[in-house]
Each structure stands twice: as C-alpha cells, then as structure tokens.
C-alpha cells in the first residue's frame, strides 16, 4: 500500500461523505470495498488536511465533512 493508494481511498471516502453527510466508521466499512486499515488511514489523511471532523454518538465514531461556518463579507 502506497501513499498514492491512501490518497485515492481518501478521495473516495470524501466523495461518499459529500453524498451521505455523516457516516460511522462501521458504515464506511460496509459501504465501501475497503478494509478497516485503509479506512482508518484515509480518515487520518483527511483529518490531517482538516477536511473532516470526528463525532462520537452513542459510543460510535462518526465522521463528516468539515464545513467551516460562513462569515459575512462586507464590501
């Protein structure tokens, strides 16, 4: 497994999160053909780039895309 592999898997997970909004790690494993190791490496990749946030709901770890709040811009 190379850095390019992990990067590609991270892109696939990001695209899935764009469609589904929030998924648990278990749901990611079920909805992709990726093993748990690839999922966790890809999530680490996305977290390092500040692209996702982790949430704990009912003892399960979930992730969603990090969408910073919009700020007002006055011209």
ZAKOL-163367 format. One record per atom (N, C-alpha, C): residue in one letter; chain; atom name; x, y, z. Coordinates in pm, whole numbers. Last residue first. Example, Ala and Ser with C-alpha at 12.3 -4.5 7.8 and 13.67 -1.06 7.14 Angstrom:
<rs>
- type|mol|atom|east|north|up
- s|A|N|1285|-225|708
- s|A|CA|1367|-106|714
- s|A|C|1290|3|787
- a|A|N|1319|-569|780
- a|A|CA|1230|-450|780
- a|A|C|1320|-330|780
</rs>
This chain:
<rs>
- type|mol|atom|east|north|up
- x|A|N|-1837|4466|162
- x|A|CA|-1752|4535|64
- x|A|C|-1774|4683|71
- x|A|N|-1830|4213|399
- x|A|CA|-1883|4344|362
- x|A|C|-1784|4412|268
- x|A|N|-1920|3894|462
- x|A|CA|-1818|3976|396
- x|A|C|-1886|4105|353
- x|A|N|-1973|3668|726
- x|A|CA|-2022|3780|645
- x|A|C|-1906|3857|586
- x|A|N|-1878|3328|694
- x|A|CA|-1869|3457|761
- x|A|C|-1922|3565|667
- x|A|N|-1987|3000|749
- x|A|CA|-1973|3112|655
- x|A|C|-1965|3241|735
- x|A|N|-1801|2758|931
- x|A|CA|-1916|2849|918
- x|A|C|-1884|2962|820
- x|A|N|-1652|2481|756
- x|A|CA|-1642|2597|846
- x|A|C|-1760|2690|826
- x|A|N|-1714|2165|745
- x|A|CA|-1764|2282|673
- x|A|C|-1758|2401|768
- x|A|N|-1578|1867|716
- x|A|CA|-1558|1989|794
- x|A|C|-1601|2108|708
- x|A|N|-1786|1587|679
- x|A|CA|-1701|1687|616
- x|A|C|-1696|1811|704
- x|A|N|-1776|1345|944
- x|A|CA|-1846|1426|845
- x|A|C|-1749|1529|791
- x|A|N|-1790|1036|1122
- x|A|CA|-1715|1144|1057
- x|A|C|-1807|1219|964
- x|A|N|-1816|863|1437
- x|A|CA|-1868|905|1307
- x|A|C|-1780|1016|1252
- x|A|N|-1796|602|1662
- x|A|CA|-1721|710|1599
- x|A|C|-1778|737|1461
- x|A|N|-2027|534|1922
- x|A|CA|-1976|502|1788
- x|A|C|-1906|625|1730
- x|A|N|-2138|620|2157
- x|A|CA|-2024|530|2165
- x|A|C|-1965|491|2031
- x|A|N|-2332|803|2073
- x|A|CA|-2372|675|2130
- x|A|C|-2259|573|2136
- x|A|N|-2109|955|1875
- x|A|CA|-2251|950|1903
- x|A|C|-2287|810|1952
- x|A|N|-1852|1165|1819
- x|A|CA|-1886|1043|1891
- x|A|C|-2033|1049|1927
- x|A|N|-1695|1277|1524
- x|A|CA|-1801|1294|1622
- x|A|C|-1824|1160|1691
- x|A|N|-1444|1449|1346
- x|A|CA|-1488|1327|1410
- x|A|C|-1593|1361|1515
- x|A|N|-1431|1611|1030
- x|A|CA|-1436|1619|1176
- x|A|C|-1490|1487|1228
- x|A|N|-1219|1672|743
- x|A|CA|-1328|1605|813
- x|A|C|-1320|1636|963
- x|A|N|-1007|1822|653
- x|A|CA|-1121|1805|562
- x|A|C|-1241|1740|630
- x|A|N|-753|1866|756
- x|A|CA|-866|1939|813
- x|A|C|-990|1933|723
- x|A|N|-553|1700|679
- x|A|CA|-581|1813|590
- x|A|C|-699|1898|636
- x|A|N|-582|1513|877
- x|A|CA|-458|1591|874
- x|A|C|-476|1715|787
- x|A|N|-822|1397|798
- x|A|CA|-817|1475|922
- x|A|C|-694|1564|924
- x|A|N|-745|1260|567
- x|A|CA|-843|1368|557
- x|A|C|-841|1457|682
- x|A|N|-565|1075|684
- x|A|CA|-522|1164|575
- x|A|C|-615|1285|567
- x|A|N|-734|939|857
- x|A|CA|-621|1014|910
- x|A|C|-570|1116|810
- x|A|N|-899|819|668
- x|A|CA|-956|917|761
- x|A|C|-846|1001|825
- x|A|N|-713|646|552
- x|A|CA|-773|752|470
- x|A|C|-836|859|559
- x|A|N|-659|475|768
- x|A|CA|-551|556|709
- x|A|C|-608|672|628
- x|A|N|-916|366|805
- x|A|CA|-853|446|912
- x|A|C|-738|530|859
- x|A|N|-956|234|559
- x|A|CA|-1050|336|606
- x|A|C|-982|426|709
- x|A|N|-744|48|560
- x|A|CA|-748|155|459
- x|A|C|-841|268|502
- x|A|N|-827|-108|783
- x|A|CA|-696|-40|783
- x|A|C|-694|74|682
- x|A|N|-1073|-217|702
- x|A|CA|-1068|-121|813
- x|A|C|-937|-43|815
- x|A|N|-1091|-225|341
- x|A|CA|-1075|-283|473
- x|A|C|-1063|-175|578
- x|A|N|-1337|-129|103
- x|A|CA|-1209|-108|169
- x|A|C|-1206|-179|304
- x|A|N|-1557|-106|-45
- x|A|CA|-1487|-233|-55
- x|A|C|-1352|-225|14
- x|A|N|-1814|59|146
- x|A|CA|-1700|58|54
- x|A|C|-1643|-82|49
- x|A|N|-2009|31|333
- x|A|CA|-2046|93|205
- x|A|C|-1932|100|105
- x|A|N|-1888|-84|560
- x|A|CA|-1995|-156|492
- x|A|C|-2022|-100|351
- x|A|N|-1706|114|635
- x|A|CA|-1657|-20|602
- x|A|C|-1761|-96|522
- x|A|N|-1885|320|688
- x|A|CA|-1786|336|582
- x|A|C|-1731|200|539
- x|A|N|-2020|212|906
- x|A|CA|-2092|235|782
- x|A|C|-1997|252|664
- x|A|N|-1808|219|1094
- x|A|CA|-1869|91|1055
- x|A|C|-1946|104|923
- x|A|N|-1774|490|1121
- x|A|CA|-1664|412|1064
- x|A|C|-1718|277|1017
- x|A|N|-2075|658|1017
- x|A|CA|-1989|597|1119
- x|A|C|-1878|521|1048
- x|A|N|-2127|962|839
- x|A|CA|-2124|816|844
- x|A|C|-2037|770|959
- x|A|N|-2297|1235|702
- x|A|CA|-2230|1180|819
- x|A|C|-2240|1028|815
- x|A|N|-2337|1291|404
- x|A|CA|-2318|1389|512
- x|A|C|-2242|1332|630
- x|A|N|-2348|1150|166
- x|A|CA|-2421|1098|283
- x|A|C|-2420|1191|404
- x|A|N|-2196|1285|-27
- x|A|CA|-2328|1234|-61
- x|A|C|-2412|1203|63
- x|A|N|-1961|1345|105
- x|A|CA|-2035|1454|41
- x|A|C|-2178|1411|10
- x|A|N|-1878|1088|171
- x|A|CA|-1926|1177|278
- x|A|C|-2000|1298|222
- x|A|N|-1796|1003|-84
- x|A|CA|-1907|936|-17
- x|A|C|-1964|1023|94
- x|A|N|-1577|1175|-118
- x|A|CA|-1690|1182|-211
- x|A|C|-1813|1117|-148
- x|A|N|-1413|1081|89
- x|A|CA|-1460|1219|91
- x|A|C|-1582|1236|0
- x|A|N|-1359|823|-3
- x|A|CA|-1435|841|121
- x|A|C|-1491|983|129
- x|A|N|-1210|883|-232
- x|A|CA|-1334|806|-243
- x|A|C|-1422|824|-120
- x|A|N|-990|1016|-118
- x|A|CA|-1079|1086|-212
- x|A|C|-1212|1015|-227
- x|A|N|-879|806|26
- x|A|CA|-929|923|97
- x|A|C|-1025|1003|9
- x|A|N|-796|644|-184
- x|A|CA|-902|594|-96
- x|A|C|-963|711|-17
- x|A|N|-591|808|-284
- x|A|CA|-706|773|-368
- x|A|C|-824|725|-284
- x|A|N|-416|809|-63
- x|A|CA|-472|934|-114
- x|A|C|-597|907|-198
- x|A|N|-346|539|-51
- x|A|CA|-418|600|61
- x|A|C|-485|730|17
- x|A|N|-211|515|-299
- x|A|CA|-329|433|-267
- x|A|C|-413|497|-157
- x|A|N|-1|694|-259
- x|A|CA|-99|721|-366
- x|A|C|-226|641|-342
- x|A|N|142|564|-64
- x|A|CA|80|693|-32
- x|A|C|-27|727|-135
- x|A|N|62|210|-94
- x|A|CA|146|328|-110
- x|A|C|70|454|-68
- x|A|N|85|-116|0
- x|A|CA|0|0|0
- x|A|C|90|123|0
</rs>
